[in-house]
């Protein structure tokens, strides 16, 4: 059985909710990632911040990324998966909620992230085609 822990990218890092978006962008550059999980003061997942969120939700709206916090950008119910979850559960979670990045949690701690690139490296052609069709086709019609 392939698990979330088997395919995830290890070394994911939180951005604390109180950090500003300019700091988040710097951290994304340092880590070479396009998304960061947002943590509350207890290091619990409270959202995900993407590079697109910073550009579209802050900069394009005329806001100063040095004054807007990651927590202000957190919207909706954050989704995550346990490290020991089966790959079918990972796909179901991502497809059901139309998400492209999924934090992996073990013992209430962030241990990794699963992205499209991770799926592409570990899934069969049929699995990735079904995932892509579900996530992208449904989001295009929403």
C-alpha positions, 0 to 999 in steps of 0.5 A, spaced: 500 500 500 502 506 497 501 512 503 501 519 503 508 519 507 511 515 501 509 520 496 509 527 499 515 532 499 518 532 506 521 538 509 514 542 508 514 549 512 509 553 516 508 560 515 505 563 521 498 566 521 501 573 523 507 573 518 506 578 512 505 576 505 512 579 503 515 574 508 511 569 505 513 570 498 521 570 500 520 563 504 516 561 498 522 563 494 527 560 499 524 553 499 522 553 491 515 552 492 508 555 490 504 554 497 505 554 504 501 551 509 499 557 514 499 555 522 496 558 528 499 560 534 499 552 536 502 550 530 495 547 527 493 548 520 489 554 519 489 555 511 494 554 505 497 560 502 499 560 494 503 565 490 497 566 486 493 568 493 499 573 494 498 576 487 491 576 486 488 577 493 493 582 495 498 586 490 492 586 484 487 589 489 492 595 491 494 592 498 501 592 501 504 585 502 508 588 507 502 589 511 497 584 510 498 577 514 498 570 511 492 569 516 488 574 513 488 570 506 486 564 510 479 562 507 475 556 508 476 549 511 483 547 511 484 540 508 490 535 510 491 528 510 494 523 515 501 521 513 499 513 513 493 515 509 492 510 502 494 514 496 486 512 494 484 517 500 489 522 498 486 522 491 479 522 494 481 528 498 484 532 493 479 531 487 473 532 492 475 539 494 478 540 487 485 542 491 492 541 488 496 541 494 495 537 500 499 538 507 501 531 510 500 531 518 503 526 523 501 526 530 499 533 529 505 536 526 506 538 519 511 532 515 510 534 508 506 536 502 503 533 496 503 537 490 501 535 482 508 534 481 508 528 487 502 525 484 505 525 477 511 521 479 508 516 483 501 515 480 499 511 473 497 514 467 490 513 468 490 515 475 493 522 473 488 523 468 482 521 472 485 526 477 487 532 472 480 531 469 476 531 476 480 537 479 481 541 473 474 540 469 470 541 475 474 548 477 473 550 470 466 550 470 465 553 477 
